[in-house]
Amino acid sequence: MPPLGKLEAAVMGVLWSADAALTVREVLERLPVQRNLAYTTVMTVLSTLHRKGMVDREAVGRAYSYLPARSREAAAAASLREILEASEDPRSVLLHFAETATDEESEVLRDGLAKRSAEP
């Protein structure tokens, strides 16, 4: 997953929270009020996110509507994968993470690994 700037992350948050594809205007209206942004700024951010492969878009009349290319969880997992791949010692990174994982996180990981092991 390409790194996201603050505005890109805010736009992705809006899209991840939506239950359908959104137009530029709809994204702009759902961004926090303290951001005084122009329509063209949001349009540029969405175009950049599309180029990065973070959003899909479909033509709606003369405009586009946008939706996330993957879920928030899948994007976060891809970021974790990139961190491991960038590490000189991914095993140590995983072990350090395991030491800091909560009991609930440890249980989720164990369940996920058991499920993966059971798959043909």
Number of C-alpha atoms within 10 A of each C-alpha: 15 12 9 13 10 9 14 17 14 16 22 23 16 20 24 18 12 14 8 12 18 20 21 20 14 14 23 22 13 16 17 12 9 6 9 9 13 10 13 12 13 19 17 12 18 26 18 14 22 17 11 13 14 21 20 18 18 13 10 10 7 5 10 17 20 23 23 24 17 14 14 15 10 12 16 13 13 14 15 13 13 13 13 16 11 10 11 10 10 14 11 12 14 12 11 11 11 14 10 11 13 11 10 9 12 14 12 12 14 12 12 12 11 11 10 10 9 8 6 4
